[in-house]
Amino acid sequence: MEELNTARDKRGTKDFLHGPAGFTLLEVMLAVCILVMFLVPLLGAVQGGLRSLERAKNLQTARELALNKLGELSVTNIPDMEQELSGDFAPEYPDYQWKVVYSKDPELALLETQIAGLQTMLVDVIISWPEGEARKELEFRTLMAR
């Protein structure tokens, strides 16, 4: 009989007073609850990190597109009067739109009257794109002079 009990102990069961080896349903449920308490905030942090990564990628793309647009404008003639132009970056970036605003500052107009042949214009390049439910914008401002 003792040989039977020893064989039973070697198979992973305890003696009769302590019951069989293993976990109760309550212990398993408690372990799952503790695991969920740590996983939910962790998943929220991962999701927030992915959103931040997407925002950074969109901002970098907008910055590159704005600098390209400023490069294009630097080789064109300065308009004689204030104006606004707009468009998009299709087909490569169809969700990104651009707007260029040429404006004249009073101080610049005064400077032009004092220096013969000087032509100046403030140029705002605004890039916009959708991000979630909102529309985001990045604006660059420069002074063009000839």
Contact map, one row per residue, 1 for C-alpha under 8 A:
11111000000000000000000000000000000000000000000000000000000000000000000000000000000000000000000000000000000000000000000000000000000000000000000000
11111100000000000000000000000000000000000000000000000000000000000000000000000000000000000000000000000000000000000000000000000000000000000000000000
11111110000000000000000000000000000000000000000000000000000000000000000000000000000000000000000000000000000000000000000000000000000000000000000000
11111111000000000000000000000000000000000000000000000000000000000000000000000000000000000000000000000000000000000000000000000000000000000000000000
11111111100000100000000000000000000000000000000000000000000000000000000000000000000000000000000000000000000000000000000000000000000000000000000000
01111111110000000000000000000000000000000000000000000000000000000000000000000000000000000000000000000000000000000000000000000000000000000000000000
00111111111000000000000000000000000000000000000000000000000000000000000000000000000000000000000000000000000000000000000000000000000000000000000000
00011111111111000000000000000000000000000000000000000000000000000000000000000000000000000000000000000000000000000000000000000000000000000000000000
00001111111111100000000000000000000000000000000000000000000000000000000000000000000000000000000000000000000000000000000000000000000000000000000000
00000111111110000000000000000000000000000000000000000000000000000000000000000000000000000000000000000000000000000000000000000000000000000000000000
00000011111110000000000000000000000000000000000000000000000000000000000000000000000000000000000000000000000000000000000000000000000000000000000000
00000001111111000001100000000000000000000000000000000000000000000000000000000000000000000000000000000000000000000000000000000000000000000000000000
00000001111111100011100000000000000000000000000000000000000000000000000000000000000000000000000000000000000000000000000000000000000000000000000000
00000001100111111111100000000000000000000000000000000000000000000000000000000000000000000000000000000000000000000000000000000000000000000000000000
00001000100011111111000000000000000000000000000000000000000000000000000000000000000000000000000000000000000000000000000000000000000000000000000000
00000000000001111111000000000000000000000000000000000000000000000000000000000000000000000000000000000000000000000000000000000000000000000000000000
00000000000001111110000000000000000000000000000000000000000000000000000000000000000000000000000000000000000000000000000000000000000000000000000000
00000000000001111111000000000000000000000000000000000000000000000000000000000000000000000000000000000000000000000000000000000000000000000000000000
00000000000011111111100000000000000000000000000000000000000000000000000000000000000000000000000000000000000000000000000000000000000000000000000000
00000000000111110111110000000000000000000000000000000000000000000000000000000000000000000000000000000000000000000000000000000000000000000000000000
00000000000111000011111000000000000000000000000000000000000000000000000000000000000000000000000000000000000000000000000000000000000000000000000000
00000000000000000001111100000000000000000000000000000000000000000000000000000000000000000000000000000000000000000000000000000000000000000000000000
00000000000000000000111110110000000000000000000000000000000000000000000000000000000000000000000000000000000000000000000000000000000000000000000000
00000000000000000000011111110000000000000000000000000000000000000000000000000000000000000000000000000000000000000000000000000000000000000000000000
00000000000000000000001111111000000000000000000000000000000000000000000000000000000000000000000000000000000000000000000000000000000000000000000000
00000000000000000000000111111100000000000000000000000000000000000000000000000000000000000000000000000000000000000000000000000000000000000000000000
00000000000000000000001111111110000000000000000000000000000000000000000000000000000000000000000000000000000000000000000000000000000000000000000000
00000000000000000000001111111111000000000000000000000000000000000000000000000000000000000000000000000000000000000000000000000000000000000000000000
00000000000000000000000011111111100000000000000000000000000000000000000000000000000000000000000000000000000000000000000000000000000000000000000000
00000000000000000000000001111111110000000000000000000000000000000000000000000000000000000000000000000000000000000000000000000000000000000000000000
00000000000000000000000000111111111000000000000000000000000000000000000000000000000000000000000000000000000000000000000000000000000000000000000000
00000000000000000000000000011111111100000000000000000000000000000000000000000000000000000000000000000000000000000000000000000000000000000000000000
00000000000000000000000000001111111110000000000000000000000000000000000000000000000000000000000000000000000000000000000000000000000000000000000000
00000000000000000000000000000111111111000000000000000000000000000000000000000000000000000000000000000000000000000000000000000000000000000000000000
00000000000000000000000000000011111111100000000000000000000000000000000000000000000000000000000000000000000000000000000000000000000000000000000000
00000000000000000000000000000001111111110000000000000000000000000000000000000000000000000000000000000000000000000000000000000000000000000000000000
00000000000000000000000000000000111111111000000000000000000000000000000000000000000000000000000000000000000000000000000000000000000000000000000000
00000000000000000000000000000000011111111100000000000000000000000000000000000000000000000000000000000000000000000000000000000000000000000000000000
00000000000000000000000000000000001111111110000000000000000000000000000000000000000000000000000000000000000000000000000000000000000000000000000000
00000000000000000000000000000000000111111111000000000000000000000000000000000000000000000000000000000000000000000000000000000000000000000000000000
00000000000000000000000000000000000011111111100000000000000000000000000000000000000000000000000000000000000000000000000000000000000000000000000000
00000000000000000000000000000000000001111111110000000000000000000000000000000000000000000000000000000000000000000000000000000000000000000000000000
00000000000000000000000000000000000000111111111000000000000000000000000000000000000000000000000000000000000000000000000000000000000000000000000000
00000000000000000000000000000000000000011111111100000000000000000000000000000000000000000000000000000000000000000000000000000000000000000000000000
00000000000000000000000000000000000000001111111110000000000000000000000000000000000000000000000000000000000000000000000000000000000000000000000000
00000000000000000000000000000000000000000111111111000000000000000000000000000000000000000000000000000000000000000000000000000000000000000000000000
00000000000000000000000000000000000000000011111111100000000000000000000000000000000000000000000000000000000000000000000000000000000000000000000000
00000000000000000000000000000000000000000001111111110000000000000000000000000000000000000000000000000000000000000000000000000000000000000000000000
00000000000000000000000000000000000000000000111111111000000000000000000000000000000000000000000000000000000000000000000000000000000000000000000000
00000000000000000000000000000000000000000000011111111100000000000000000000000000000000000000000000000000000000000000000000000000000000000000000000
00000000000000000000000000000000000000000000001111111110000000000000000000000000000000000000000000000000000000000000000000000000000000000000000000
00000000000000000000000000000000000000000000000111111111000000000000000000000000000000000000000000000000000000000000000000000000000000000000000000
00000000000000000000000000000000000000000000000011111111100000000000000000000000000000000000000000000000000000000000000000000000000000000000000000
00000000000000000000000000000000000000000000000001111111110000000000000000000000000000000000000000000000000000000000000000000000000000000000000000
00000000000000000000000000000000000000000000000000111111111000000000000000000000000000000000000000000000000000000000000000000000001000000000000000
00000000000000000000000000000000000000000000000000011111111100000000000000000000000000000000000000000000000000000000000000000000000000000000000000
00000000000000000000000000000000000000000000000000001111111110000000000000000000000000000000000000000000000000000000000000000000000000000000000000
00000000000000000000000000000000000000000000000000000111111111000000000000000000000000000000000000000000000000000000000000000000100000000000000000
00000000000000000000000000000000000000000000000000000011111111100000000000000000000000000000000000000000000000000000000000000000000000000100000000
00000000000000000000000000000000000000000000000000000001111111110000000000000000000000000000000000000000000000000000000000000000000000000000000000
00000000000000000000000000000000000000000000000000000000111111111000000000000000000000000000000000000000000000000000000000000000000000000000000000
00000000000000000000000000000000000000000000000000000000011111111100000000000000000000000000000100000000000000000000000000000011100000000100000000
00000000000000000000000000000000000000000000000000000000001111111110000000000000000000000000000000000000000000000000000000000000000000000100000000
00000000000000000000000000000000000000000000000000000000000111111111000000000000000000000000000000000000000000000000000000000000000000000000000000
00000000000000000000000000000000000000000000000000000000000011111111100000000000000000000000000000000000000000000000000000000010000000000000000000
00000000000000000000000000000000000000000000000000000000000001111111110000000000000000000000000001000000000000000000000000001110000000000011000000
00000000000000000000000000000000000000000000000000000000000000111111111000000000000000000000000000000000000000000000000000000000000000000000000000
00000000000000000000000000000000000000000000000000000000000000011111111100000000000000000000000000000000000000000000000000000000000000000000000000
00000000000000000000000000000000000000000000000000000000000000001111111110000000000000000000000000000000000000000000000000001000000000000000000000
00000000000000000000000000000000000000000000000000000000000000000111111111000000000000000000000000000000000000000000000000001000000000000000000000
00000000000000000000000000000000000000000000000000000000000000000011111111100000000000000000000000000000000000000000000000000000000000000000000000
00000000000000000000000000000000000000000000000000000000000000000001111111110000000000000000000000000000000000000000000000000000000000000000000000
00000000000000000000000000000000000000000000000000000000000000000000111111111000000000000000000000000000000000000000000000000000000000000000000000
00000000000000000000000000000000000000000000000000000000000000000000011111111000000000000000000000000000000000000000000000000000000000000000000100
00000000000000000000000000000000000000000000000000000000000000000000001111111000000000000000000000000000000000000000000000000000000000000000000000
00000000000000000000000000000000000000000000000000000000000000000000000111111100000000000000000000000000000000000000000000000000000000000000000000
00000000000000000000000000000000000000000000000000000000000000000000000011111110000000000000000000000000000000000000000000000000000000000000000000
00000000000000000000000000000000000000000000000000000000000000000000000000011111000000000000000000000000000000000000001110000000000000000000000111
00000000000000000000000000000000000000000000000000000000000000000000000000001111111000000000000000000100000000000000000010000000000000000000000000
00000000000000000000000000000000000000000000000000000000000000000000000000000111110000000000000000000000000000000000000000000000000000000000000000
00000000000000000000000000000000000000000000000000000000000000000000000000000011111000000000000000000111000000000000000000000000000000000000000000
00000000000000000000000000000000000000000000000000000000000000000000000000000011111100000000000000001111000000000000000000000000000000000000000000
00000000000000000000000000000000000000000000000000000000000000000000000000000010111110000000000000001110000000000000000000000000000000000000000000
00000000000000000000000000000000000000000000000000000000000000000000000000000000011111000000000000111100000000000000000000000000000000000000000000
00000000000000000000000000000000000000000000000000000000000000000000000000000000001111100000000000111000000000000000000000000000000000000000000000
00000000000000000000000000000000000000000000000000000000000000000000000000000000000111110000000011110000000000000000000000000000000000000000000000
00000000000000000000000000000000000000000000000000000000000000000000000000000000000011111000000011100000000000000000000000000000000000000000000000
00000000000000000000000000000000000000000000000000000000000000000000000000000000000001111100111111000000000000000000000000000000000000000000000000
00000000000000000000000000000000000000000000000000000000000000000000000000000000000000111111111111000000000000000000000000000000000000000000000000
00000000000000000000000000000000000000000000000000000000000000000000000000000000000000011111111100000000000000000000000000000000000000000000000000
00000000000000000000000000000000000000000000000000000000000000000000000000000000000000001111110000000000000000000000000000000000000000000000000000
00000000000000000000000000000000000000000000000000000000000000000000000000000000000000001111110000000000000000000000000000000000000000000000000000
00000000000000000000000000000000000000000000000000000000000000000000000000000000000000011111111100000000000000000000000000000000000000000000000000
00000000000000000000000000000000000000000000000000000000000000000000000000000000000000011111111110000000000000000000000000000000000000000000000000
00000000000000000000000000000000000000000000000000000000000000000000000000000000000000011100111110000000000000000000000000000000110000000000000000
00000000000000000000000000000000000000000000000000000000000001000000000000000000000000011100111111000000000000000000000000000011110000000000000000
00000000000000000000000000000000000000000000000000000000000000000000000000000000000001111000011111100000000000000000000000000011100000000000000000
00000000000000000000000000000000000000000000000000000000000000000100000000000000000001111000000111110000000000000000000000001111000000000000000000
00000000000000000000000000000000000000000000000000000000000000000000000000000000000111100000000011111000000000000000000000011110000000000000000000
00000000000000000000000000000000000000000000000000000000000000000000000000000000000111000000000001111100000000000000000000111100000000000000000000
00000000000000000000000000000000000000000000000000000000000000000000000000000000011110000000000000111110000000000000000000111000000000000000000000
00000000000000000000000000000000000000000000000000000000000000000000000000000010111100000000000000011111000000000000000011110000000000000000000000
00000000000000000000000000000000000000000000000000000000000000000000000000000000111000000000000000001111100000000000000011100000000000000000000000
00000000000000000000000000000000000000000000000000000000000000000000000000000000110000000000000000000111110110000000000111000000000000000000000000
00000000000000000000000000000000000000000000000000000000000000000000000000000000000000000000000000000011111110000000000011000000000000000000000000
00000000000000000000000000000000000000000000000000000000000000000000000000000000000000000000000000000001111111000000000000000000000000000000000000
00000000000000000000000000000000000000000000000000000000000000000000000000000000000000000000000000000000111111100000000000000000000000000000000000
00000000000000000000000000000000000000000000000000000000000000000000000000000000000000000000000000000001111111110000000110000000000000000000000000
00000000000000000000000000000000000000000000000000000000000000000000000000000000000000000000000000000001111111111000000100000000000000000000000000
00000000000000000000000000000000000000000000000000000000000000000000000000000000000000000000000000000000011111111100000000000000000000000000000000
00000000000000000000000000000000000000000000000000000000000000000000000000000000000000000000000000000000001111111110000000000000000000000000000000
00000000000000000000000000000000000000000000000000000000000000000000000000000000000000000000000000000000000111111111111100000000000000000000000000
00000000000000000000000000000000000000000000000000000000000000000000000000000000000000000000000000000000000011111111000000000000000000000000000000
00000000000000000000000000000000000000000000000000000000000000000000000000000000000000000000000000000000000001111111000000000000000000000000000000
00000000000000000000000000000000000000000000000000000000000000000000000000000000000000000000000000000000000000111111110000000000000000000000000000
00000000000000000000000000000000000000000000000000000000000000000000000000000000000000000000000000000000000000011111110000000000000000000000000000
00000000000000000000000000000000000000000000000000000000000000000000000000000000000000000000000000000000000000010011111000000000000000000000000001
00000000000000000000000000000000000000000000000000000000000000000000000000000000000000000000000000000000000000010011111100000000000000000000000011
00000000000000000000000000000000000000000000000000000000000000000000000000000100000000000000000000000000000000010000111110000000000000000000000011
00000000000000000000000000000000000000000000000000000000000000000000000000000100000000000000000000000001000110010000011111000000000000000000001111
00000000000000000000000000000000000000000000000000000000000000000000000000000110000000000000000000000111100100000000001111100000000000000000001110
00000000000000000000000000000000000000000000000000000000000000000000000000000000000000000000000000000111100000000000000111110000000000000000111100
00000000000000000000000000000000000000000000000000000000000000000000000000000000000000000000000000011110000000000000000011111000000000000000111100
00000000000000000000000000000000000000000000000000000000000000000000000000000000000000000000000000111100000000000000000001111100000000000011110000
00000000000000000000000000000000000000000000000000000000000000000100110000000000000000000000000001111000000000000000000000111110000000000011100000
00000000000000000000000000000000000000000000000000000000000000000100000000000000000000000000000001110000000000000000000000011111000000001111000000
00000000000000000000000000000000000000000000000000000000000001001100000000000000000000000000000111100000000000000000000000001111100000001110000000
00000000000000000000000000000000000000000000000000000000000001000000000000000000000000000000000111000000000000000000000000000111110000111100000000
00000000000000000000000000000000000000000000000000000000010001000000000000000000000000000000001110000000000000000000000000000011111000111000000000
00000000000000000000000000000000000000000000000000000000000000000000000000000000000000000000001100000000000000000000000000000001111111110000000000
00000000000000000000000000000000000000000000000000000010000000000000000000000000000000000000000000000000000000000000000000000000111111110000000000
00000000000000000000000000000000000000000000000000000000000000000000000000000000000000000000000000000000000000000000000000000000011111100000000000
00000000000000000000000000000000000000000000000000000000000000000000000000000000000000000000000000000000000000000000000000000000011111100000000000
00000000000000000000000000000000000000000000000000000000000000000000000000000000000000000000000000000000000000000000000000000000011111110000000000
00000000000000000000000000000000000000000000000000000000000000000000000000000000000000000000000000000000000000000000000000000001111111111000000000
00000000000000000000000000000000000000000000000000000000000000000000000000000000000000000000000000000000000000000000000000000001111001111100000000
00000000000000000000000000000000000000000000000000000000000000000000000000000000000000000000000000000000000000000000000000000111100000111110000000
00000000000000000000000000000000000000000000000000000000001001100000000000000000000000000000000000000000000000000000000000000111000000011111000000
00000000000000000000000000000000000000000000000000000000000000000100000000000000000000000000000000000000000000000000000000011110000000001111100000
00000000000000000000000000000000000000000000000000000000000000000100000000000000000000000000000000000000000000000000000000011100000000000111110000
00000000000000000000000000000000000000000000000000000000000000000000000000000000000000000000000000000000000000000000000001111000000000000011111000
00000000000000000000000000000000000000000000000000000000000000000000000000000000000000000000000000000000000000000000000001110000000000000001111100
00000000000000000000000000000000000000000000000000000000000000000000000000000000000000000000000000000000000000000000000111100000000000000000111110
00000000000000000000000000000000000000000000000000000000000000000000000001000100000000000000000000000000000000000000000111100000000000000000011111
00000000000000000000000000000000000000000000000000000000000000000000000000000100000000000000000000000000000000000000011110000000000000000000001111
00000000000000000000000000000000000000000000000000000000000000000000000000000100000000000000000000000000000000000000111100000000000000000000000111
